[in-house]
Amino acid sequence: MGLQAQDKKIEFQEYDLENGLHVILHQDKSTPIVAVSMMYHVGSKNEKPGLTGFAHFFEHLLFEGSENVQRGEFDKYISNAGGMNNANTSWDRTYYYEVLPSNQLKLGLWLESERLMHAKVEKKGIETQREVVKEERRLRVDNQPYGTVMEQTFKHAYNVHPYRWPIIGSMEDLNNAKDEDFVNFYKTFYVPQNAVLSIAGDIDFEDTKKWIAEYFADIPAGKAEIPRPTEVEPAQTAEVRDVVYDNIQLPAVVQGFHIPAQGTKDYYAVSMLAQILSQGQSSRLNKALVEDQQKALQVGAFPLDMEDPGLTIAFAITNMGVKPEDVEAAMEAEYDKLKKELISEREYQKLQNQIENDFVSANTTAAGIAENLANYYMYYGNSNLINTEIERYREVSREDIRKAANTYLTKENRVTLYYLPKQEQNN
């Protein structure tokens, strides 16, 4: 698929059912597969203090079965039909999808309608999944070198906003939660008006609409208003610094810079800034810290696109015998260059090409298109951004990028954490 594909418009149809479920359909007859996806506008930021981890917990629980799907059968239906499925949770949403042979579209619709309407939120499933989530936390966070980086950075960066707790939540909260807490969460957020059903692939529009009506139209709309966080994190006015001792061999410097919410003009400039710093071998941080100065083994900078103002995370894992202070100074020097000098026309052009390439790649599969359509509708109320968001990047000038560096890559706007090996703790 060449770059000319960026001009190939992604056509789609969209409509609402009476119960508030938003439906988006994209037809692509090139391969006999279909992606069926459901995105719920609920993530960890919708939880209450003391009841954290629920959004992610439900991502697990809703594979437990329903009134008409026996425990453990959910995955079997999919694999027996020659398909695959998965789910993920972020700060802002929970997402489920199946990729199936296109003659199995009805199966995907039925399973997703079961999840929305008839999930089993009961003791046995809750107990089973509590243990699964605890194990996941042990593997991915507690016992993984640098596994707490995101958790620690967010905890230090936010004091007020619910982004301050991790997506996986607190094991203590999950242990203390009562069965009715889980039932209430399901009844509040797993309702048609809080969901987007996005389908992409080898479909017939009329048949698909008919089947969607069969499976989803009778599901009642939720009664309560869906709670959204209203807390606004105050602007940070001084650098937050701390040391985290971890089960690691090599120290790391981790920085979190506050950035605007996704979709804002400044967000696109900040996003491009992170790409200049760390995308590819010739990126600024890699060239300076890894190749030229050999101070770091690995570096990165990535903006997190979040519904409320989020973070860009920058990090460097130090080379043997290099002090974190020296690595931090080298990172700082790269930020300073971006604040003082405009990037060259050549670097700017390369950046635009990278962004176009990423944009095209994100829409090369049915699953990618289904997810992007749902995202654009859920966060921006505009599914057609799948075709036009690239223009927002094209409008960012070299001056805008320099201005973003001066506005956001500042000391008082960041958290700086030194990750040090545990054996140094008592030295």
C-alpha positions as CSV (number, residue, x, y, z in Angstrom):
1,M,0.0,0.0,0.0
2,G,1.8,3.1,-1.2
3,L,1.6,6.7,0.1
4,Q,-1.0,7.5,-2.6
5,A,-3.4,5.6,-0.3
6,Q,-3.5,8.6,2.0
7,D,-5.8,10.3,-0.6
8,K,-8.1,7.3,-0.7
9,K,-11.1,8.4,1.3
10,I,-12.5,6.0,3.9
11,E,-16.2,5.9,3.2
12,F,-18.6,5.0,6.0
13,Q,-22.2,5.2,7.1
14,E,-23.3,6.1,10.6
15,Y,-26.6,6.3,12.5
16,D,-28.1,6.0,16.0
17,L,-30.5,3.5,17.3
18,E,-33.4,4.8,19.4
19,N,-31.7,3.6,22.6
20,G,-28.7,5.8,21.9
21,L,-26.2,3.3,20.5
22,H,-24.1,4.9,17.8
23,V,-23.4,2.7,14.8
24,I,-20.6,3.2,12.2
25,L,-20.2,0.9,9.2
26,H,-17.4,0.7,6.7
27,Q,-17.5,-1.6,3.8
28,D,-14.3,-3.2,2.3
29,K,-14.9,-6.2,0.1
30,S,-11.2,-6.9,-0.7
31,T,-10.8,-9.7,1.9
32,P,-13.6,-11.9,3.4
33,I,-13.1,-10.7,6.9
34,V,-15.0,-8.4,9.2
35,A,-14.0,-6.5,12.4
36,V,-16.8,-6.0,15.0
37,S,-16.0,-3.6,17.7
38,M,-17.6,-2.0,20.7
39,M,-16.1,1.0,22.4
40,Y,-17.5,2.1,25.8
41,H,-16.8,5.7,27.0
42,V,-15.5,4.5,30.4
43,G,-11.9,4.3,31.5
44,S,-10.1,4.6,34.8
45,K,-10.8,8.3,35.0
46,N,-14.5,7.5,35.5
47,E,-13.8,5.6,38.7
48,K,-14.2,6.9,42.3
49,P,-11.3,7.0,44.8
50,G,-11.5,3.8,46.8
51,L,-13.1,2.0,43.9
52,T,-10.3,2.1,41.4
53,G,-9.4,-0.6,38.8
54,F,-13.1,-1.2,37.8
55,A,-12.9,-0.2,34.1
56,H,-9.9,-2.6,33.5
57,F,-11.6,-5.2,35.7
58,F,-14.7,-5.2,33.5
59,E,-12.5,-5.7,30.4
60,H,-11.7,-9.1,32.0
61,L,-15.0,-9.8,33.6
62,L,-16.9,-9.5,30.3
63,F,-15.1,-12.5,28.9
64,E,-16.6,-14.5,31.8
65,G,-19.8,-15.2,30.0
66,S,-23.4,-14.0,30.1
67,E,-26.9,-15.4,30.6
68,N,-26.6,-17.2,27.2
69,V,-22.9,-17.7,26.9
70,Q,-21.4,-20.3,29.4
71,R,-18.3,-19.4,31.4
72,G,-15.2,-19.8,29.3
73,E,-17.2,-20.2,26.1
74,F,-16.8,-16.7,24.8
75,D,-13.3,-17.3,23.3
76,K,-14.3,-20.8,22.1
77,Y,-17.1,-19.4,19.9
78,I,-14.6,-17.0,18.3
79,S,-11.8,-19.5,17.8
80,N,-14.2,-22.2,16.5
81,A,-15.4,-19.7,13.9
82,G,-11.7,-19.1,12.8
83,G,-11.5,-15.6,14.4
84,M,-9.6,-13.8,17.1
85,N,-10.7,-11.2,19.7
86,N,-9.2,-8.9,22.3
87,A,-9.9,-6.0,24.5
88,N,-8.0,-3.1,26.2
89,T,-8.7,-0.3,28.7
90,S,-7.2,3.2,28.8
91,W,-7.7,6.2,31.1
92,D,-10.7,7.2,28.9
93,R,-12.3,4.1,27.3
94,T,-12.7,0.4,27.2
95,Y,-12.6,-1.4,23.8
96,Y,-13.6,-4.9,22.7
97,Y,-13.2,-6.3,19.2
98,E,-13.5,-9.5,17.2
99,V,-12.0,-10.2,13.7
100,L,-14.0,-12.9,12.0
101,P,-14.6,-14.5,8.6
102,S,-17.3,-12.2,7.1
103,N,-19.9,-15.0,7.1
104,Q,-19.6,-15.0,10.9
105,L,-20.7,-11.3,11.4
106,K,-23.9,-12.4,13.2
107,L,-21.8,-14.3,15.8
108,G,-19.8,-11.1,16.6
109,L,-23.0,-9.0,16.9
110,W,-24.6,-11.6,19.1
111,L,-21.6,-11.8,21.4
112,E,-21.3,-8.1,21.8
113,S,-25.0,-7.7,22.4
114,E,-24.7,-10.3,25.2
115,R,-21.8,-8.4,26.7
116,L,-23.9,-5.2,26.7
117,M,-27.2,-6.7,27.8
118,H,-26.6,-9.9,29.7
119,A,-23.2,-10.0,31.3
120,K,-22.9,-12.1,34.4
121,V,-21.7,-9.8,37.1
122,E,-21.8,-12.2,40.0
123,K,-19.6,-13.7,42.7
124,K,-17.9,-16.5,40.9
125,G,-16.7,-14.5,38.0
126,I,-15.7,-11.6,40.2
127,E,-13.6,-13.8,42.4
128,T,-12.0,-15.5,39.4
129,Q,-11.1,-12.3,37.7
130,R,-9.8,-10.6,40.9
131,E,-7.1,-13.3,41.0
132,V,-6.4,-12.9,37.3
133,V,-6.0,-9.1,37.6
134,K,-3.7,-9.5,40.7
135,E,-1.5,-11.9,38.7
136,E,-1.4,-9.5,35.8
137,R,-0.3,-6.7,38.2
138,R,2.4,-8.9,39.6
139,L,3.7,-9.8,36.1
140,R,3.4,-6.5,34.3
141,V,3.9,-4.0,37.0
142,D,5.4,-5.2,40.3
143,N,7.9,-7.8,38.9
144,Q,8.7,-6.1,35.6
145,P,11.9,-3.9,35.5
146,Y,10.7,-0.3,35.1
147,G,7.2,-1.7,35.3
148,T,5.9,1.1,37.6
149,V,7.2,4.0,35.4
150,M,3.7,5.0,34.1
151,E,2.1,4.6,37.5
152,Q,4.8,6.6,39.4
153,T,4.9,9.4,36.7
154,F,1.1,9.9,36.8
155,K,1.0,9.7,40.6
156,H,3.6,12.4,40.8
157,A,2.1,14.5,38.0
158,Y,-1.6,14.6,39.2
159,N,-2.9,15.7,42.6
160,V,-6.5,16.4,41.7
161,H,-7.5,14.7,38.5
162,P,-8.5,11.0,38.4
163,Y,-5.6,10.3,36.0
164,R,-3.6,10.1,39.2
165,W,-4.3,6.4,39.8
166,P,-3.2,3.6,37.5
167,I,-5.5,2.0,35.0
168,I,-5.0,-1.4,36.6
169,G,-6.2,0.2,39.8
170,S,-5.4,-0.7,43.4
171,M,-5.5,-4.4,44.5
172,E,-6.8,-3.2,47.8
173,D,-9.7,-1.4,46.2
174,L,-10.6,-4.5,44.1
175,N,-10.4,-6.7,47.3
176,N,-12.6,-4.4,49.3
177,A,-15.2,-3.8,46.6
178,K,-18.6,-5.4,47.2
179,D,-20.5,-7.3,44.6
180,E,-23.1,-4.5,44.3
181,D,-20.2,-2.0,43.5
182,F,-19.5,-4.1,40.4
183,V,-23.2,-4.4,39.5
184,N,-23.6,-0.6,39.8
185,F,-20.6,0.1,37.6
186,Y,-22.0,-2.2,34.9
187,K,-25.5,-0.7,35.0
188,T,-24.1,2.9,34.9
189,F,-21.5,2.6,32.1
190,Y,-22.5,-0.4,30.0
191,V,-25.5,1.2,28.4
192,P,-26.2,1.8,24.7
193,Q,-25.9,5.6,24.9
194,N,-22.3,5.2,26.3
195,A,-21.1,2.9,23.4
196,V,-20.1,3.0,19.8
197,L,-20.6,-0.2,17.6
198,S,-18.1,0.1,14.8
199,I,-17.9,-2.5,12.0
200,A,-15.5,-2.6,9.2
201,G,-14.9,-5.2,6.4
202,D,-16.7,-7.4,4.0
203,I,-20.3,-6.5,4.8
204,D,-23.6,-5.9,3.1
205,F,-25.0,-2.6,4.5
206,E,-28.7,-3.6,4.5
207,D,-28.1,-7.1,6.0
208,T,-25.8,-5.6,8.7
209,K,-28.3,-2.9,9.6
210,K,-31.1,-5.5,9.9
211,W,-29.0,-7.8,12.1
212,I,-27.9,-4.8,14.3
213,A,-31.5,-4.0,14.8
214,E,-32.3,-7.6,15.8
215,Y,-29.5,-7.8,18.3
216,F,-29.3,-4.3,19.7
217,A,-32.5,-2.3,19.2
218,D,-34.4,-3.9,22.1
219,I,-31.6,-3.2,24.7
220,P,-33.0,-0.5,27.0
221,A,-31.1,2.8,27.3
222,G,-29.5,3.5,30.7
223,K,-31.6,5.4,33.2
224,A,-29.0,7.4,35.0
225,E,-26.8,10.2,33.7
226,I,-23.3,9.0,33.0
227,P,-20.9,10.5,35.4
228,R,-17.9,12.3,33.9
229,P,-15.0,13.7,36.0
230,T,-15.1,17.5,36.4
231,E,-11.8,17.9,38.3
232,V,-9.3,20.1,36.5
233,E,-5.7,19.6,37.4
234,P,-4.2,23.0,38.3
235,A,-1.2,24.1,36.3
236,Q,2.1,22.8,37.8
237,T,4.3,25.6,38.9
238,A,7.5,23.8,40.1
239,E,9.3,20.7,39.0
240,V,8.4,17.6,41.0
241,R,11.5,15.4,41.6
242,D,11.7,12.0,43.3
243,V,13.8,8.8,43.3
244,V,12.2,5.3,42.8
245,Y,14.2,2.2,43.8
246,D,13.4,-0.7,41.5
247,N,14.5,-4.2,40.7
248,I,16.8,-3.0,37.9
249,Q,20.4,-3.1,36.9
250,L,20.8,0.2,35.2
251,P,19.4,3.6,36.3
252,A,16.9,5.5,34.2
253,V,15.7,9.1,34.0
254,V,12.0,9.4,33.4
255,Q,10.3,12.8,32.8
256,G,6.6,13.6,32.4
257,F,5.6,16.9,30.9
258,H,2.0,18.2,31.2
259,I,0.5,18.6,27.7
260,P,-2.9,19.7,26.4
261,A,-5.8,17.3,25.7
262,Q,-5.9,15.4,22.4
263,G,-7.5,17.3,19.5
264,T,-6.3,20.8,20.6
265,K,-4.1,22.8,18.3
266,D,-1.2,22.6,20.7
267,Y,-1.6,18.9,21.1
268,Y,-0.6,18.3,17.4
269,A,2.6,20.5,17.9
270,V,3.5,18.6,21.1
271,S,2.9,15.3,19.4
272,M,5.3,16.3,16.5
273,L,7.8,17.5,19.1
274,A,7.9,14.0,20.6
275,Q,8.5,12.5,17.2
276,I,11.4,14.7,16.5
277,L,12.9,13.7,19.8
278,S,12.5,10.0,19.5
279,Q,11.0,8.4,16.3
280,G,13.6,6.4,14.5
281,Q,17.4,6.0,14.6
282,S,18.1,9.6,13.4
283,S,15.8,11.2,16.1
284,R,17.4,13.8,18.3
285,L,17.6,11.9,21.6
286,N,18.8,8.7,19.9
287,K,21.4,10.4,17.9
288,A,22.8,12.5,20.8
289,L,22.5,10.2,23.8
290,V,22.8,6.7,22.3
291,E,25.0,7.1,19.2
292,D,27.2,10.2,19.7
293,Q,27.7,10.5,23.5
294,Q,26.9,6.9,24.3
295,K,25.4,8.0,27.6
296,A,22.2,6.0,27.2
297,L,21.3,2.5,26.0
298,Q,17.8,3.4,25.1
299,V,15.7,6.6,24.9
300,G,12.2,7.6,24.0
301,A,9.6,10.3,24.1
302,F,5.9,9.7,23.5
303,P,2.9,11.9,23.9
304,L,-0.2,10.2,25.4
305,D,-3.3,11.3,23.6
306,M,-5.9,11.7,26.3
307,E,-9.3,13.1,26.6
308,D,-8.3,15.5,29.4
309,P,-4.8,17.2,29.5
310,G,-2.3,14.4,29.6
311,L,1.5,13.9,29.5
312,T,4.4,13.4,27.2
313,I,6.8,10.8,28.8
314,A,10.5,11.1,28.0
315,F,13.0,8.5,29.3
316,A,16.6,7.4,29.0
317,I,18.1,4.2,30.4
318,T,21.7,5.0,31.3
319,N,24.7,3.2,29.9
320,M,27.0,1.3,32.2
321,G,28.8,3.6,34.6
322,V,26.9,6.8,33.5
323,K,25.3,8.9,36.2
324,P,21.6,9.8,35.8
325,E,22.6,13.5,36.3
326,D,24.7,13.3,33.1
327,V,22.0,11.7,31.1
328,E,19.4,14.3,32.4
329,A,21.8,17.1,31.4
330,A,22.1,15.6,27.9
331,M,18.3,15.3,27.6
332,E,18.0,18.9,28.7
333,A,20.5,20.1,26.0
334,E,18.3,18.5,23.3
335,Y,15.2,20.3,24.7
336,D,17.1,23.6,24.7
337,K,18.0,23.2,21.0
338,L,14.4,22.8,20.1
339,K,13.5,25.9,22.1
340,K,16.1,28.1,20.5
341,E,16.4,26.9,16.9
342,L,13.7,26.2,14.3
343,I,14.0,22.6,13.0
344,S,15.3,22.5,9.4
345,E,13.0,22.4,6.4
346,R,14.4,18.9,5.7
347,E,13.7,17.6,9.2
348,Y,10.2,19.2,9.0
349,Q,9.5,17.4,5.7
350,K,10.7,14.1,7.1
351,L,8.5,14.6,10.1
352,Q,5.4,15.2,7.8
353,N,6.3,12.1,5.8
354,Q,6.5,10.0,9.0
355,I,3.1,11.3,10.2
356,E,1.5,10.5,6.8
357,N,3.0,7.1,6.9
358,D,1.7,6.4,10.4
359,F,-1.7,7.8,9.4
360,V,-1.9,5.4,6.4
361,S,-0.6,2.4,8.3
362,A,-3.2,2.9,11.1
363,N,-5.9,2.4,8.4
364,T,-4.6,-0.6,6.5
365,T,-6.6,-3.2,8.4
366,A,-10.3,-3.6,9.1
367,A,-9.6,-3.7,12.8
368,G,-7.6,-0.5,12.6
369,I,-10.4,1.3,10.6
370,A,-13.1,0.1,13.0
371,E,-11.1,1.4,16.0
372,N,-10.2,4.7,14.5
373,L,-13.8,5.4,13.4
374,A,-15.0,4.7,17.0
375,N,-12.3,6.8,18.6
376,Y,-13.0,9.8,16.4
377,Y,-16.7,9.6,17.0
378,M,-16.4,9.1,20.8
379,Y,-13.8,11.8,21.5
380,Y,-14.5,14.4,18.9
381,G,-18.1,13.6,17.7
382,N,-16.6,13.5,14.2
383,S,-16.0,10.1,12.6
384,N,-14.8,11.8,9.4
385,L,-11.5,12.9,11.2
386,I,-10.3,9.5,10.0
387,N,-9.9,11.2,6.6
388,T,-9.1,14.8,7.7
389,E,-7.1,14.8,11.0
390,I,-3.9,14.6,8.9
391,E,-4.7,18.2,7.9
392,R,-4.3,19.3,11.5
393,Y,-0.8,18.0,11.5
394,R,0.0,19.6,8.2
395,E,-1.1,23.0,9.6
396,V,1.5,22.9,12.4
397,S,4.4,25.1,11.3
398,R,8.1,24.9,12.4
399,E,7.4,28.0,14.5
400,D,4.5,26.2,16.2
401,I,6.8,23.4,17.1
402,R,9.4,25.7,18.6
403,K,6.7,27.5,20.5
404,A,5.4,24.2,21.9
405,A,9.0,23.3,23.1
406,N,9.2,26.7,24.9
407,T,5.7,26.3,26.4
408,Y,5.7,22.6,27.5
409,L,9.3,21.3,27.7
410,T,10.0,23.4,30.8
411,K,11.3,22.4,34.2
412,E,8.3,23.8,36.2
413,N,5.9,21.8,34.0
414,R,7.5,18.4,34.6
415,V,8.0,15.5,36.9
416,T,11.6,14.0,36.9
417,L,12.1,10.6,38.4
418,Y,15.4,8.8,38.8
419,Y,14.9,5.1,38.7
420,L,17.8,3.5,40.7
421,P,18.7,-0.1,41.4
422,K,17.4,-1.3,44.8
423,Q,20.8,-2.2,46.1
424,E,21.7,1.6,46.0
425,Q,18.9,2.3,48.4
426,N,20.9,1.9,51.6
427,N,24.2,3.2,50.3
